Every structure is written in C-alpha cells, then in structure tokens.
C-alpha cells in the first residue's frame, strides 16, 4: 500500500463529530417520544386509527431525521461529495417536512378549536414558531452551504424549533407528567442543545458567529415569552382568525 492510499484511507475513516452525536440525540427524543406515545400503543392495539395524512407526516419526518443522521455521518466519514449530492434532494425534503408539519398543526389545533377549546394553545404557538424558525434558519444554512462552519450549525439550530413534539412526548411519558406540553422540560432540553452548540463553536473557533447567536437567541426568546404569549388575549384572537380558515375532512 502506497503512502497515498494510506492517506486516502485515513481521510475516509469514520470519526463521529459533535454534530453527528447531536443528530443522534435529536433522533432519540423524536423516536423515543413518539414511540412511547404512538408507535408502542399502536402495536398493542391501544391507539386509535389515524387518517392517512398523519401517516404521511410521520413518514416524511422519520425519513428526514434519518437523513440528518446520514448527512452528519457522511461528513464524519469524509464523504463530502455524497453529502452535497444528497443535500440537493434534502432541500425538497425539508420543504415538504415543514409544510406538512404546519398543515398537521393547523388541522390538530383546528379540531380542538371547533370542539370548543381556546384557539391560542401551546401547540399552535410551537407549531407556528417551528414553521417560521425552521424556514428562516434552514434558508440561512443553504445560503451558507459553501461555508461549512456556518452551514452545519444552522442546520442544527433550525432543528430546535421542530423537535418539540417528540421532546414533549418523551418527557410527558418518561416522567408520567399529566401535561402534553411540559414546557419546563421542553425548554431545558432545547436550551441545553443550543448551549452545547455555542460551547462547541467557542471551543473550536474561539468565537461565536452572528448566525449562531441568532439561532440560540431564537430558541431562547421562544421559551422566555412562551407563557406570556399563549396566555394573551391577542394570541387567542389571532389564533381564532387563523383556525377559522382551517377545514379538513
């Protein structure tokens, strides 16, 4: 074996990065949360049948989480070429995921609204900010795809607003909490991930970019104002107007 072959083999040896491990942690919360809440009860015959759109949403989101692990794994293995090739399709996939997520949230919140519950719920708040946060930060990541240090961090920050459904279900089931949205545990988890991203960037570069500050600031502010917004009259009014437009058969 020549020295060139040895160098090439070393370059493609799998070395799991911080981002690969973080992607696995995100997958753990999503898969464990929905596993305890939906998948396991369904296998036991204790979960009510769901309409096709729910299964489509699950398929899109599960495949997206798996793609996230694959993409971070490819970079860890040094296969940047395949990572970029999959990334082109990943843009379309991400668009489908976030649009379907918003649709599902509006349908679920709309069903509750027409059943007599207040429109300005925690779920609607999280769903709307998931759509906005992911759209903005994922766009930042794509615009900086030739700047890897920014690109990979913004992908991870973009995930923070969209994983709350899994995180909520995980903590509610793991701790037997009689609250579908345990906000304390939710934001403790999300802020912990955001803090880990900032700490890793500081340790690696001795600086924190404005992009990372934006991403961490988004999830920090989202949690800080959560209770104030959800309990406000204006959010109930705005939610009622929005959900009055939602019709699903």
C-alpha positions as CSV (number, residue, x, y, z in Angstrom):
1,X,0.0,0.0,0.0
2,X,1.4,3.4,-1.0
3,X,1.5,6.4,1.2
4,X,-1.2,8.0,-1.0
5,X,-3.5,5.0,-0.3
6,X,-2.9,5.3,3.4
7,X,-3.7,9.0,3.4
8,X,-6.9,8.4,1.4
9,X,-8.0,5.6,3.8
10,X,-7.3,7.8,6.8
11,X,-9.3,10.7,5.2
12,X,-12.3,8.4,4.9
13,X,-12.1,6.7,8.3
14,X,-15.3,7.4,10.2
15,X,-14.7,9.8,13.0
16,X,-18.1,10.8,14.6
17,X,-18.3,14.5,15.1
18,X,-20.1,16.6,17.6
19,X,-22.8,17.2,15.0
20,X,-23.3,13.5,14.4
21,X,-23.8,12.9,18.1
22,X,-26.2,15.8,18.4
23,X,-28.2,14.5,15.5
24,X,-28.4,11.1,17.3
25,X,-29.6,12.9,20.5
26,X,-32.3,14.7,18.5
27,X,-33.4,11.4,16.9
28,X,-33.5,9.8,20.4
29,X,-36.0,12.4,21.6
30,X,-38.2,12.2,18.5
31,X,-38.2,8.4,18.1
32,X,-38.5,7.7,21.8
33,X,-41.2,10.3,22.3
34,X,-43.4,9.2,19.5
35,X,-42.5,5.5,20.2
36,X,-43.9,5.7,23.7
37,X,-46.8,7.9,22.7
38,X,-47.9,6.4,19.4
39,X,-45.9,3.5,18.0
40,X,-45.9,1.2,21.0
41,X,-49.6,1.7,21.8
42,X,-50.5,1.2,18.1
43,X,-48.6,-2.1,18.1
44,X,-50.6,-3.1,21.3
45,X,-53.8,-2.1,19.6
46,X,-54.4,0.7,22.0
47,X,-54.0,3.7,19.7
48,X,-57.0,5.0,17.7
49,X,-56.8,4.8,13.9
50,X,-55.3,7.9,12.3
51,X,-56.2,9.4,8.9
52,X,-53.7,9.0,6.0
53,X,-52.3,12.5,6.4
54,X,-50.9,11.5,9.8
55,X,-49.1,8.5,8.4
56,X,-47.7,10.7,5.5
57,X,-46.4,13.2,8.0
58,X,-44.8,10.5,10.1
59,X,-43.1,9.0,7.0
60,X,-41.7,12.4,6.0
61,X,-40.4,13.4,9.4
62,X,-38.9,10.0,10.3
63,X,-37.1,9.9,6.9
64,X,-35.9,13.5,7.5
65,X,-34.4,12.6,10.9
66,X,-32.7,9.6,9.4
67,X,-31.4,11.8,6.6
68,X,-30.0,14.2,9.2
69,X,-28.0,11.3,10.8
70,X,-26.8,10.1,7.4
71,X,-25.7,13.5,6.3
72,X,-23.7,14.2,9.5
73,X,-22.3,10.7,9.3
74,X,-21.1,11.2,5.7
75,X,-19.2,14.3,6.8
76,X,-17.8,12.4,9.7
77,X,-16.6,9.8,7.2
78,X,-15.1,12.4,4.9
79,X,-17.5,11.8,2.1
80,X,-18.4,15.4,1.4
81,X,-19.2,14.7,-2.3
82,X,-22.1,12.4,-1.5
83,X,-23.2,14.7,1.4
84,X,-23.6,17.5,-1.1
85,X,-25.4,15.3,-3.7
86,X,-27.9,14.2,-1.1
87,X,-28.2,17.8,0.1
88,X,-29.8,18.9,-3.1
89,X,-32.7,16.4,-2.6
90,X,-32.7,17.3,1.1
91,X,-33.8,20.8,0.3
92,X,-37.0,19.5,-1.3
93,X,-37.4,17.0,1.5
94,X,-37.1,19.7,4.2
95,X,-39.6,21.9,2.4
96,X,-42.1,19.0,2.4
97,X,-41.5,18.3,6.0
98,X,-42.0,21.8,7.3
99,X,-45.1,22.4,5.1
100,X,-46.6,19.1,6.2
101,X,-45.8,19.9,9.8
102,X,-47.6,23.2,9.6
103,X,-50.6,21.6,8.0
104,X,-50.8,18.9,10.7
105,X,-50.5,21.5,13.5
106,X,-53.3,23.7,11.9
107,X,-55.5,20.6,11.5
108,X,-54.9,19.5,15.1
109,X,-55.4,22.9,16.5
110,X,-58.4,23.5,14.3
111,X,-60.1,20.3,15.6
112,X,-59.6,21.5,19.1
113,X,-60.9,24.9,18.3
114,X,-64.1,23.7,16.7
115,X,-64.6,21.3,19.6
116,X,-64.8,24.4,21.9
117,X,-61.2,24.7,23.2
118,X,-59.4,28.1,23.2
119,X,-57.6,28.7,19.9
120,X,-54.4,30.2,21.3
121,X,-52.9,27.0,22.6
122,X,-49.3,25.9,23.4
123,X,-49.4,23.6,20.4
124,X,-50.4,26.3,18.0
125,X,-47.6,28.6,19.4
126,X,-45.0,25.9,19.0
127,X,-46.3,24.9,15.5
128,X,-46.2,28.4,14.1
129,X,-42.7,29.1,15.5
130,X,-41.5,25.7,14.2
131,X,-42.5,26.7,10.7
132,X,-41.0,30.2,10.9
133,X,-37.8,29.2,12.8
134,X,-37.0,26.3,10.6
135,X,-37.8,28.2,7.3
136,X,-35.5,31.1,8.3
137,X,-32.6,29.1,9.7
138,X,-32.7,26.4,7.1
139,X,-32.5,29.1,4.4
140,X,-29.5,30.6,6.2
141,X,-27.9,27.2,6.2
142,X,-28.5,26.7,2.5
143,X,-27.2,30.2,1.6
144,X,-24.0,29.3,3.5
145,X,-23.5,25.8,2.1
146,X,-20.1,26.8,0.9
147,X,-19.2,28.0,4.5
148,X,-19.3,24.7,6.4
149,X,-18.8,26.1,9.8
150,X,-21.9,28.2,9.5
151,X,-23.9,25.7,7.3
152,X,-23.7,22.8,9.7
153,X,-24.5,24.8,12.8
154,X,-27.5,26.5,11.2
155,X,-28.9,23.1,10.2
156,X,-28.8,22.1,13.8
157,X,-30.2,25.3,15.1
158,X,-33.0,25.0,12.5
159,X,-33.9,21.6,14.0
160,X,-34.5,23.0,17.5
161,X,-37.9,24.6,16.8
162,X,-39.2,21.5,15.1
163,X,-38.4,18.7,17.5
164,X,-40.6,19.9,20.4
165,X,-43.4,17.4,19.6
166,X,-41.0,14.5,20.2
167,X,-39.4,16.1,23.2
168,X,-42.8,16.9,24.8
169,X,-44.0,13.3,24.3
170,X,-40.7,11.9,25.7
171,X,-40.8,13.8,28.9
172,X,-44.5,13.5,29.4
173,X,-44.3,9.7,29.1
174,X,-40.9,9.2,30.8
175,X,-41.8,11.3,33.8
176,X,-45.5,10.4,33.8
177,X,-46.5,14.1,33.6
178,X,-50.1,14.8,33.1
179,X,-49.4,17.6,30.7
180,X,-48.9,17.0,26.9
181,X,-46.6,20.0,26.7
182,X,-44.3,20.1,29.8
183,X,-42.7,23.5,29.0
184,X,-40.0,23.4,31.7
185,X,-38.5,20.1,30.4
186,X,-39.0,21.1,26.8
187,X,-37.0,24.3,27.0
188,X,-34.5,22.8,29.4
189,X,-33.8,20.3,26.6
190,X,-33.8,22.8,23.8
191,X,-31.7,25.4,25.6
192,X,-29.2,22.6,26.6
193,X,-28.8,21.7,22.9
194,X,-28.4,25.4,21.9
195,X,-25.9,25.9,24.7
196,X,-23.9,22.9,23.6
197,X,-23.8,24.3,20.0
198,X,-22.4,27.6,21.3
199,X,-19.9,26.0,23.6
200,X,-18.6,23.7,20.9
201,X,-18.2,26.6,18.5
202,X,-16.3,28.6,21.1
203,X,-14.0,25.7,21.9
204,X,-13.4,25.1,18.2
205,X,-13.0,28.7,16.9
206,X,-12.7,30.9,20.0
207,X,-15.6,32.9,18.6
208,X,-19.3,32.7,18.1
209,X,-20.8,33.8,14.8
210,X,-23.7,36.1,14.4
211,X,-25.6,33.2,12.8
212,X,-25.2,31.0,15.9
213,X,-26.2,33.9,18.1
214,X,-29.4,34.3,16.0
215,X,-30.1,30.6,16.3
216,X,-29.6,30.4,20.0
217,X,-31.4,33.7,20.5
218,X,-34.5,32.4,18.6
219,X,-35.0,29.4,20.8
220,X,-34.1,31.3,24.0
221,X,-36.7,34.0,23.3
222,X,-39.2,31.4,22.1
223,X,-39.1,29.8,25.6
224,X,-38.8,33.1,27.5
225,X,-42.1,34.5,26.1
226,X,-44.0,31.3,25.7
227,X,-46.3,31.6,28.7
228,X,-46.9,35.3,28.2
229,X,-47.9,34.8,24.5
230,X,-50.0,31.7,24.9
231,X,-52.0,33.3,27.8
232,X,-52.6,36.6,26.0
233,X,-55.9,37.8,24.5
234,X,-54.2,38.9,21.3
235,X,-52.9,35.4,20.6
236,X,-56.3,33.9,21.2
237,X,-57.8,36.4,18.8
238,X,-55.2,35.8,16.1
239,X,-55.4,32.0,16.6
240,X,-59.2,32.1,16.3
241,X,-58.9,34.0,13.0
242,X,-56.3,31.6,11.6
243,X,-58.1,28.5,12.7
244,X,-61.4,29.6,11.3
245,X,-59.8,29.2,7.9
246,X,-58.9,25.6,8.5
247,X,-61.2,22.9,7.2
248,X,-60.2,19.2,6.9
249,X,-62.4,16.2,6.2
